Amino acid sequence: MGTPDEDDFMSQLIQQSQLQGNSIQVAVEAVAEKIAPWVLGDQRRLFQNLYRLDVDEERVRYILEQKKGDLKEKTLKIAELIVKREIAKFESRKKYGQ
């Protein structure tokens, strides 16, 4: 996420996970590893990328503001939102032939 190469990486990772029959959890964990530095110290960059990926920023802010859950758990929840959004976009493109 961030540069076009990073965006392509995210899409390819998620598509590969689907095509290879891997669980969504594998993709979530890979995305969480990628976004962890942004969750920890560069939330401006995190939100810029969430905007580009069309992920609901309000849901992410809610996750971050929760007192319960450690940072790893919050990062995994954010990664899950990203993966689910990317899957929805992939399925929409497949359905409408784009």
N, C-alpha and C positions, 0 to 999 in steps of 0.2 A: 504494500500500500504506500502510496506516496508518488513514486515515479510511475510512468506507464509500464515499465518492466516489472515493478512490484505489483501493480494492479493485475497484469497478465499472470504473474505468479500465483496470485490468490485465486483467480478464476480457474487456472489450469489445475491447481491443487485440488480444488473442490470438485471439478469435473472428473479428474483422475480418480478421486475417492469414490465417486458415484459409479464410474465405468468399471472400476476394478472390484466393485462390490464391498468396498471397505465401509465400515460404519461411519456415520456422520461424526462420531466422537473423534475419530482419527483426524479428520479435517479441523474440527474444533480445537484440538490440542495443538496442531501445527499453527493455526491462526493465532491462538493464545500466545504461543512462543514468540511469534512475529510482533504482536502488538504490546507485549508486556513492558518494553522500555517506554512506550508512549503513555501507558496507563500510570506508570511509576513517575515519570518526570517530564513528559512533553504532551500534556493533554490537549494543547492547542493543535498539535499535529494530528493527534488521535481524532479530534472532532473535524478537522479538515478532511481527513480520509473517510470518516463516517459519512460526511456530506457527499463526497464523490461517489461513495458506494451506495448511497440512498438508504442508509440505515437510520432508523428513528432515534434522533439524538436525545429526545426526552426520556426514552426508556433507558438509554445509557446513563444519562445524568442521574436517574432514579437509582440505578444499580450502584453507581459510585457513591451516592449520598447515604446509602443504607449503612447503619452502624454494625449490623451483623454481617458476618462473612469476612474472611481475610482477603487480601489483595489477589491472591491466586484464584480464589473462587469467583471474585468479581470479574477478573480478566477472562476466565472461562465462560462466564455468562455473556460478556460482551462479544467474545469470539463466536459463541453460539448464535447470537443475533446476526452477526456478519455472515456466517455460513448459511443460515436459513434464508437470508436475503439474497445471497448469491445463487442459491439453489432455486429460489423462486424466479429470479431473472433468467437463469439457464432454462428452466422448464417453460417459461413464457416464450423465450426465443425459439425453443424447439417446437412448441405448439403452433406458433404463428410463422414459422419458417424464416426467421431472421438470422 
